[in-house]
Amino acid sequence: MALLRTKVTGLVLSAAMLVGIANHESFRAAAYIPVPGDVPTIGFGTTEHVKLGDKISVERALVRLLADAGKFEAAVKRCAPVPMHQYEFDAYVSLTYNIGEGAFCKSTLAKELNAGNYKEACDQILRWDKFKGKSLPGLTKRRSEEHKKCLGL
């Protein structure tokens, strides 16, 4: 018997996926540019209000990770207010944490999800492995993992 999807309003990012995001992002105590042309990033992938030269402790970075994750949870709920399995929600929040709210909300992925095309929406994750048109091995690996998670594998 297949499990029913839960109303998105009742979902929160799982602890396992929060740890997964932290692992994907990895910790950096000093602000840096992840790839040429990107924005300054610190801690576990935080970009908001970050400038080169900033420093952060692990503890403060974890607080920001949790706050950032909450912001992206809200974005997924707002832009794709459809029932989901926990694993789908986790995958979409992880993706949105990395690509940003605007990109997620305007994406074909969100359109497919809102149309109830769950598998097609999961498959769209694989398209988000590029930065400025160039595939990056780290992003390709992350998207593959998010895609599998989204499909419940």
C-alpha positions in Angstrom: 0.0 0.0 0.0 1.4 3.4 -1.0 1.8 6.0 1.6 -0.3 9.1 1.2 1.4 12.5 0.8 1.1 15.0 3.7 -0.1 18.5 3.4 2.9 20.6 2.9 1.9 22.9 5.8 2.5 19.9 8.1 6.0 19.2 6.9 9.3 20.4 8.4 12.8 19.7 7.2 14.0 16.4 8.7 17.1 16.5 10.9 18.8 14.0 8.6 18.4 16.4 5.6 19.6 19.4 7.7 22.8 17.4 8.4 22.9 16.5 4.7 22.8 20.2 3.7 25.5 20.9 6.2 27.6 18.1 4.7 27.0 19.3 1.1 27.9 22.9 2.0 30.7 22.1 4.4 31.9 24.6 7.0 34.0 27.6 6.2 35.0 29.9 9.1 36.0 32.8 6.7 33.9 34.2 3.9 35.0 33.0 0.4 33.9 32.8 -3.2 32.9 29.2 -3.9 33.5 29.5 -7.7 34.5 32.5 -9.7 31.6 34.8 -10.3 29.6 33.5 -7.2 28.7 35.5 -4.2 30.5 35.6 -0.8 29.6 32.6 1.3 30.3 31.6 4.9 29.6 28.9 7.5 27.4 26.2 6.0 26.6 28.0 2.7 25.1 31.2 4.1 25.2 34.1 1.6 22.8 36.7 3.0 24.6 39.7 4.3 28.0 38.1 3.8 31.1 40.0 2.6 34.7 38.9 2.1 36.6 39.2 5.3 33.7 38.1 7.5 34.4 35.3 10.0 32.0 33.0 11.9 32.2 30.3 14.6 30.9 26.8 14.1 28.1 27.5 16.6 27.0 30.7 14.9 27.2 29.0 11.5 24.8 26.2 12.8 22.4 28.9 14.0 22.5 30.5 10.6 22.1 27.1 8.9 18.9 26.5 10.8 17.5 30.0 10.1 18.4 29.7 6.4 16.8 26.3 6.2 13.6 27.7 7.7 13.5 30.4 5.1 13.9 27.9 2.3 11.3 25.6 3.9 8.8 28.5 3.8 9.7 29.2 0.1 9.0 25.6 -0.9 5.7 25.6 1.0 4.7 28.9 -0.5 5.7 28.2 -4.1 4.6 24.5 -4.2 1.7 24.2 -1.7 0.9 20.6 -2.7 0.9 17.5 -0.6 4.4 15.8 -0.5 6.2 12.9 1.1 8.7 13.9 3.7 11.6 12.8 1.4 10.3 14.9 -1.5 10.0 18.0 0.8 13.5 17.4 2.1 15.0 17.1 -1.4 13.2 20.4 -2.5 14.4 22.3 0.5 17.9 21.1 0.0 17.8 22.2 -3.7 16.2 25.6 -2.8 18.9 26.1 -0.1 21.4 25.9 -2.9 19.7 27.6 -5.8 17.7 30.2 -4.0 14.0 31.0 -3.5 13.6 32.9 -6.7 15.1 30.2 -8.9 13.0 27.5 -7.2 9.7 29.5 -7.3 10.1 30.4 -11.0 11.3 26.9 -12.1 9.7 24.3 -14.3 10.2 22.0 -11.3 7.7 24.1 -9.3 5.3 24.2 -12.2 5.5 20.4 -12.5 5.1 19.9 -8.8 2.1 22.2 -8.7 0.5 20.3 -11.6 0.8 17.1 -9.6 3.5 15.7 -11.8 5.6 14.4 -8.9 8.1 12.2 -10.8 8.6 14.9 -13.5 9.3 17.4 -10.7 11.9 15.2 -9.1 13.5 14.7 -12.5 13.9 18.4 -12.9 16.3 18.5 -10.0 19.0 17.0 -12.3 18.9 20.1 -14.5 20.3 22.3 -11.7 23.9 21.1 -11.8 25.3 24.2 -13.6 26.7 27.6 -12.6 26.7 30.2 -15.3 26.0 27.4 -17.9 28.8 25.1 -16.9 28.2 21.8 -15.1 30.1 21.4 -11.9 31.0 18.0 -10.6 30.1 18.8 -7.0 26.7 20.1 -8.1 26.1 17.1 -10.3 26.8 14.8 -7.4 24.5 16.8 -5.1 21.7 16.9 -7.6 22.0 13.1 -8.1 21.6 12.6 -4.4 18.7 15.0 -4.1 17.0 13.3 -7.1 17.3 9.9 -5.5 16.0 11.3 -2.2 13.1 12.9 -4.0 12.1 9.6 -5.6 12.3 7.9 -2.2 15.3 5.7 -3.1 
